[in-house]
Amino acid sequence: MPYVLTGNRLETGDVLWWDGADWSLHIRDAAILEKPDAEALVAKFLPAERISDLVPVEVTLTEAAPRPTTTRERVRAIGPSVRPDFARPSLNVSEI
């Protein structure tokens, strides 16, 4: 199964996705990883304490963007479900 790495920016709470070189606000930019590689990145980034709640997320690959397999992570990728006007353009709100 493919995975992506996600976390939250400590200062702002923004949901971030590892793009292979830096962090992006959009899941469409996320680097596709194998689970052991994602877990190794968690171990690498955890001591820096700049990104909180680091988690490898299982995804399904689609043309538009990686699609998290869990509803929780799809909501995190799209934005607040109670405020669709804040939705991120990476995934369509109907993806929830």
C-alpha positions in Angstrom: 0.0 0.0 0.0 1.2 3.5 -0.7 1.5 6.1 2.1 2.0 9.8 2.5 3.3 11.6 5.6 1.2 14.2 7.3 1.5 16.4 10.4 0.5 19.8 11.7 2.6 23.0 11.8 3.2 23.6 15.4 2.8 27.4 15.3 -0.5 27.5 13.2 -2.0 24.1 13.3 -2.0 23.9 9.5 -2.3 20.4 8.1 0.9 19.6 6.2 2.0 16.9 3.7 5.6 15.9 3.1 6.5 16.5 -0.6 9.9 14.8 -0.5 11.8 17.9 0.1 9.6 20.2 2.3 6.1 20.5 3.7 3.1 21.5 1.6 -0.4 22.6 2.5 -1.8 20.4 -0.3 -2.0 16.6 -0.4 -1.7 16.7 -4.2 2.0 17.6 -3.6 2.6 14.7 -1.2 5.4 12.3 -1.9 4.3 8.7 -2.2 6.1 6.5 0.2 6.3 2.9 1.4 5.3 2.5 5.1 8.9 1.8 6.4 10.1 5.0 4.6 7.2 7.1 6.1 8.0 5.7 9.6 11.7 6.5 9.2 10.7 10.1 8.3 8.6 10.3 11.4 11.6 9.3 13.5 13.7 11.8 11.7 11.3 14.8 12.1 10.0 14.0 15.6 13.0 15.4 17.5 12.9 18.7 15.7 9.4 19.4 17.3 8.4 21.7 14.4 5.7 19.4 13.1 3.3 17.8 15.5 1.2 14.7 15.2 3.3 13.1 12.5 1.5 10.1 10.9 2.0 7.9 7.9 -1.4 7.8 6.1 -2.5 5.0 3.8 -3.7 6.4 0.4 -5.3 5.3 -2.8 -3.7 6.8 -5.9 -6.0 8.9 -8.1 -5.3 11.2 -11.0 -6.1 14.3 -9.0 -4.2 13.5 -5.7 -3.5 10.7 -3.3 -6.8 9.9 -1.6 -6.6 9.0 2.1 -8.4 5.7 2.9 -9.9 7.0 6.1 -12.5 9.7 6.5 -10.5 11.5 9.2 -7.6 12.0 6.9 -9.8 13.0 3.9 -11.3 15.7 6.1 -7.8 16.8 7.1 -6.7 16.9 3.5 -9.8 18.9 2.3 -10.4 21.3 5.2 -13.1 21.8 7.7 -16.3 19.9 6.8 -18.5 22.5 8.5 -17.0 25.3 6.4 -16.6 24.2 2.7 -15.5 27.8 1.8 -12.3 26.9 3.6 -11.8 23.7 1.6 -8.4 23.2 0.1 -8.3 22.7 -3.7 -6.3 19.4 -3.5 -9.5 17.3 -3.2 -13.1 17.9 -3.9 -15.3 18.2 -0.8 -17.4 15.4 -2.2 -14.4 13.1 -1.6 -15.3 13.0 2.1 
